[in-house]
Amino acid sequence: MKGMRIAFQGTEGAYSEEALLRNFPGSTPIGFPTFHQVFEAVEAGEAQLGVVPVENTTAGSINQTYDLLLESDLHVVGEIIHRVEHCLLAPEGTELKDLKAVKSHPQALAQCDGFLARMRLTPIPVFDTAGAARSLSENPEPGVGAIASRRAAELYGLKVLAENIEDYPHNYTRFFVIGREEAPKGEGPHKTSIVFAVRHRPGGLLEALTVFAEAGVNLTKLESRPRRDKPFSYLFYLDLEGHLEDPGPAQALLGLLRRAAFLKVLGSYPAYRNGT
């Protein structure tokens, strides 16, 4: 992995970069302001891989990532599950009682909603946690703090006023690793992510999901998203245990092809296991 260029959304010190460096030591992270630009960088070969968040145990799914996966020709080639520990940051000399508002990414603000309510701090959404920290360091505002990582505090010379301010201690973000080529099947457990649509008729979704039970395949996620091309119609994003080359998932996907109005495989990839 040494020297491999890997794209992420955000600024140096972002949780995406933190997850990337922990799982791809020696790689070269490249930050971009938007998720669109991360996908574009990988598609253009500017980066070999990208790391993008897809869901958080507290705040739920990152819908823009799922929408981009649907539109893109990139493949999901891996997953990362990263413990997110939020800190309340402010310029040196600032005390907690001085703060009136806090800047951070909307997901981070949602994960700390209870803390912000108790402290009576007004949330101000910005594009990135580390970006909020950097902006606060470069342009301090009276009464304004930021929510970001401890690493961001160290990078930008900010004071940590409070640690682990997330509302729930089991606060994890799941990231997809995306690439231009499909991941080869290796040893160990795998997952497969797909998106599909069913015909608009009674029992259509039930018929589609039955194929997984019949094939003995366990589902780990099912979520609906509105279709942009058909108002009040929905796509279903689904994760299942196993690789497409395994007998059970292969049988299930063949059955789903017969029942679905649309089907796209986002990728088969190694399931995350304790930092691997």
Buried (B, 14 or more C-beta within 10 A) or exposed (E): EEEEBBBBBBBBBBBBBBBBBEBBEEBBBBBBEBBBBBBBBBBEEBBBBBBBBBBBBBBEBBBBBBBBBBEBEBBBBBBBBBBBBBBBBBBEEBEEEBBEBBBBBEBBBBBBBEBBEEBEBEBBEBBBBBBBBBBBBEEBBEEBBBBBBBBBBEBBEBBBBBEEBBBEEEBEBBBBBBBBEBBEBEEEEBBBBBBBBBEEEEEBBEBBBBBBEEBEBEEEBEBEBEBEEEEEEBBBBBBBBBBBEBEBBBBBBEBBEEBBEEBEBBBBBBBBEEEE
